């Protein structure tokens, strides 16, 4: 078994580092852009007088960084070559995301809003796999031109993790001889609506509450008079671009249907494993940054004339965190590599529990590492002059939003106890043999 990073990926990390030094760090340094990353970051990024939305200057800076990354051939790394990418693997993306996050805060990788010089653009692959020929032809190029920006309207105010009980409805309606759908309902956490051109609205078109089928995805124009941003939810980590949105008598033609009729949830699940393993790698990298900064500080800080690092009260917690990080990295890379060895449907059947293990544990580890870094650094660690509070506030959300850790632990338990996954048949046979033995006895 070879646990070394593949040579081509290791070489690409060097290429990314050189690009960051050449293009991204100078951009971050100019025009006082450092205000978006130093102790002023939350205030510099947030327009508190306009709903707590991201300031335009902040979003323009991120856009310029992505433009430069795309021009250099990095932004689309994970996409197939047909879309200008490099056919990046899950293993490659995991290694890259850990590497970038381990550098700490910076314009190269700011996951507060999913920004990175190596992008994650799942909607392109969703369109490839579920879109009509016309949708592929028009929308995929528009994504890279910034002319098509679609938000994700799945979660509802009264229905979080359980999308099968959603109350948003879409009913057939013909207007001016054109068949279409009339949408009514409300969505929560519809991230990015302030800049969106469309919302991917998931609505029940048939079936009963609780049915996984009968839910359809429809592209609704964001500027439709029936689309209303009711409020922006202020969160633990500002700025916010997470609104509650209502859809009142929003009509769309049949051509706005995305994916199969009644099969919308398959779209919602299409990229979940890739997203979760990549996000796990990012949380791991952020945790490692917190650990390493704490180790360095403990060696240099000398209260009472002796290095802080000589105290076992400082050593032991960091030893435990470093051990967990080392083990987690191996699990993330192994799982990502295994994902690359099988078709997507097999990942759900055979590896879904491992992806969930990686994700929920990485998110928890990152929060613990950031909290410990604050403690090791003392008062300055609690201040905004260090990035630990920002890392904690940001990554705390991933214990909820990328599939809550309870939902992910439930998935692991399902595989472990054979209620789903490869062991289902094994446990069914075991129970049958047990019952047969009881009858004989």
Protein Blocks (a to p, Z undefined) as FASTA:
>chain_A
ZZbdcfklmmmmmmmmmmmmmmmmmmmmgghlmmmmmmmlmmmmpcfknoopacfklmmm
mmmmmmmmmmnommmmmpcfklopaoiafklmmmmmmmmmmnopcfkbccknopafbdcd
fklmmmmmmmcfklmmmmmmmmmnopaccdddfbcfklcklmmlccbdcddddeehiacd
ddddddehiehklmcfbdcddddfedjehiaghiacddddfklmklccfbdcddfbdcdf
bdcdddehiacdfklpgcjehilmmmmmmmmmmmmmmmmmmmmmmmmmmmmmmmmmmmmp
cgehiafklpmklmmmmmmmmmmmmmmmmmmmmmmmmmmmpcfklmmmmmmmmmmmmmmm
mmmmmmmmmmmmmmmnmmmlmpmkbcklmmmmmmmmmmmmnopaklmmmmmmmmmnopgc
jklmmmmmmmmmmmmmmmmZZ
